[in-house]
C-alpha cells in the first residue's frame, strides 16, 4: 500500500513538472511529445526494478540503473531543468521533500538490485 502511494507521488511530481514545462513558451517539445513522455515516465515508475523486491527506490537522477532510453532521458532532463527551480515557488513543500530525498540518496547511494550485483 505504501509503495503504491510512493508511485502515485512520483507520477504526480512528473505530471506537475511536465505541465510546468508545457506552459513554457520557449519549449522544444510538442504537446504530443510531452504526453508521450508522461506515459513513458509513468511506465518506468511502475516497472522499476527497485519496486519488485520492495527495496528503497531512489529518484531516477541518482539511480545506478538507467532504465530510460537515451532520447527519453534527454527529454525528461529538459523538463526537469526547466521545472525544477520553478517548482520551489509553485509547490514549495513538494519541492523541498524531493530536494532532501535527493540529497540523502546522493550521500547514501542505493545498491543495485539483486540481478545487478
N, C-alpha and C positions, 0 to 999 in steps of 0.2 A: 504494500500500500504506500509506504513512504517512498519507495523507489519510483512509483508511478507519479507521485506528486513532484518529485525532482525532475522527471521527464517533462511534465507539463510546465514547470517553471522555466526550464531551459528553452522549451518551444516558445513560451510566452516572451522570453527575452529576445530570442531570434526574431520573432514576429514584430516586436516593438522596434528593434534595430532596422529591420528591412523597411518597415513603414516610415521610419525617420528618413532613411535614405531615399525612399520613393518620393518624398516631398522636396528633396534637394534638386534644385533646377539645373545644376551642373553635372548631374549623374550621367554615367556612361552605360547604364543598362535600361532596357525597356521594362514595362510592367510585366510582360510575359516572362522575361528572363528572371525578374525578381520573384514572381510566383513559382517558377521552376526551382529557383534557389531555395525558397522556403520549403517546398515539398522535399527537395533533396536533403536539406539540413534536418528536417523532421525525421526522415527515414534513417539518417545517420544516427540521430539521437536514439531512435527506437532500437536499432540493431547494434548499438555499441557493445563491443566485446567485454567491456568492463561491467556491463549490466548483467551479463549472463550468469556470473558467479556471485552476484550481489557485492562486488568489490566497490570500493570508493572510486567513483568516476571523476576524473579530472576534467577541467574545461579543455576544449579541443586545442587551444593555443599552447598548453603545457603538456599535452598528451604525448607519450613516447611512440604511439602507434598512429600513423596518419592514414585515416580511412577515407578522406575526401579525395576525389580525383583532382589533379593539379589545376584544371581550369575552374572548377567549383571552389577550390581552396582560395584561388586568387580573387574570385568574385566575393566570397564571404569576407575576405580581408578588406576589400574596398569598402564594403558595407560597414564593417566594424571600425575601420579607420575614420570614417565619417561620423557614424552614430555614437561611438564610444565616448568621446569627450562631451558630446551634447547630451548624452544620457544622464550625466551628473546633474544637469539643470532641469531636465524634464522628469526624471524618475530618480531622485537622489537616493532613496533607501535601497531600491533595487540595484542601482549603480554601485553603491558602497559595499553591499553584500558581495556582489560579483568581484569587485576590486580586492576585498580582503580574502576571498576564497582563492583568487588567482595568485596573490602574493604568497599565501600559505602553500599552495600547490607548487610554486616555483622553489620555495625553500625546502619543501618535503616532496620531491618528485615521486610520482607513483611508480611502482614496479610494473613492468609489462605483465599482462595476464598470463596464465599458465602455459598456453601453447607457444608463447614468445620467449620464455625463459631459456 
